[in-house]
Amino acid sequence: MISLLLLFLACLFFALRVPVSIAMALATLIAFVAAGIPLRVVASQMVFGVDSYALLAVPFFVYAGNVMNVGGITERIFTFARALFGWMTGGLAQVNVAASVIFAGMSGSALADLAGLGAVEMRAMRENGYPAGFSAGITLASCTIGPIVPPSIILVIYALATDTSVGRLFLAGIGAGLVIAACLMVHVYIHVKRTRAEWGRPERFSGARVRLTAREGLPAILAPVVILAALAFGVTTPSELGAVASLYALMVALWYRSMDWAKLWQALTSTVTTTAVIMLLFAVAGAMNFVIARERVAHEAAIWMAEAVTNPVLGILAINLFLVVIGMFLEGPIAILVIAPILIDVVAGYGMDPVTFGVMLSFNVLIGMITPPVGIGLFVGARVAGITPERTLRATMPFLVPLFVGLAIIAFVPAVTLWLPGLVMGP
């Protein structure tokens, strides 16, 4: 009963537009008082919520994404992707997806992808006659790949919330990210072929152009290779990987001579602000999860779901529908911190591996990022595209189809997320 009161109050405060961290904190304090738990426990649980070595990766990943955006690295990634993939039917729309996959190997944030690389992509598409709505829609859809392909801030949050291996989650995200990208590319191909859109005509392929852009952008292009190799070969731990990513991003920006003190300060201040918000959410979620765990909500939910839905396929489908709705109202990190500890026992009853569940849950909340009513991605995308959020929403709706297809593949084909972790790290 106390857990229901806590969740009800949190949702009520969200609806009243109380800042998320404050809403969660107020709901948790009221729940502690209602349960008769000494308030000093709140402080201890908040400290416990951020007492994790793996959390060191978060500010480094955020910093790496900020350095790439202010250091001009995104421009070179897009130019190379255009030379390599522009010949495909759909032209720059296909380049948009491919560039997001490459960029994802350095940044763990969808909003960093959207505000940085997305601005470059939409500007190029606008200059080549692509409709503003279509450009915004494909950019919003492709930016969901960023936090799935490692390094990923959202997967680190899930790992800490459920005590799952960060390394396995990162490796699982590679296969899942490629599946999502393939679904989007097929959708773009079918759309352009069906509508015979003139703006979607492919560009002429030039091997010389590919070699030139590859040579000029080699340091930026190699970033995902360096980061993933460090993880796969055990050179660094997942927590240390954030430091490797940020250091490499800074070195590349200095190599291109595109970094000055003003841009460095901009990247640092943005990193501090973002990290502070994430850490506060972790602290508050630590106290909130204490109340939920005390009442054995996860255990009771697992028993109820097992009795209500015995078929694993229907059970996983029902959980995905639930997560889609949750993602529409709660931002990604919050949804994971609140929902993951409860549902991990439920999906275990259906035979789903926690690594697969982590990727599935993360992608669900990322889809929620581009859907109303919260949908912060819609507002950022609309601002970057220079159109209204309503128009952005209408343009994004068709791209939900390939995203949901990708989600279904991740949920029901375990090999997508488990093959590579098993190959690299063993059973």
Sequence and secondary structure as in RCSB ss.txt:
>XXXX:A:sequence
MISLLLLFLACLFFALRVPVSIAMALATLIAFVAAGIPLRVVASQMVFGVDSYALLAVPFFVYAGNVMNVGGITE
RIFTFARALFGWMTGGLAQVNVAASVIFAGMSGSALADLAGLGAVEMRAMRENGYPAGFSAGITLASCTIGPIVP
PSIILVIYALATDTSVGRLFLAGIGAGLVIAACLMVHVYIHVKRTRAEWGRPERFSGARVRLTAREGLPAILAPV
VILAALAFGVTTPSELGAVASLYALMVALWYRSMDWAKLWQALTSTVTTTAVIMLLFAVAGAMNFVIARERVAHE
AAIWMAEAVTNPVLGILAINLFLVVIGMFLEGPIAILVIAPILIDVVAGYGMDPVTFGVMLSFNVLIGMITPPVG
IGLFVGARVAGITPERTLRATMPFLVPLFVGLAIIAFVPAVTLWLPGLVMGP
>XXXX:A:secstr
 HHHHHHHHHHHHHHTT  HHHHHHHHHHHHHHHHT  THHHHHHHHHHH  GGGGHHHHHHHHHHHHHHTTHHH
HHHHHHHHHHTTSTTTHHHHHHHHHHHHHTT   HHHIIIIIHHHHHHHHHHTT  HHHHHHHHHHHHTTTTTSS
S HHHHHHHHHHT  HHHHHHHHHHHHHHHHHHHHHHHHHHHHHHT GGG      HHHHHHHHHHTHHHHTHHH
HHHHHHHTTSS HHHHHHHHHHHHHHHHHHTT   HHHHHHHHHHHHHHHHHHHHHHHHHHHHHHHHHHTTHHHH
HHHHHHHH   HHHHHHHHHHHHHHHHHHS HHHHHHHHHHHHHHHHHHTT  HHHHHHHHHHHHHHHTTSTTT 
HHHHHHHHHHTS HHHHHHHHGGGHHHHHHHHHHHHH THHHHHHHHHHH  
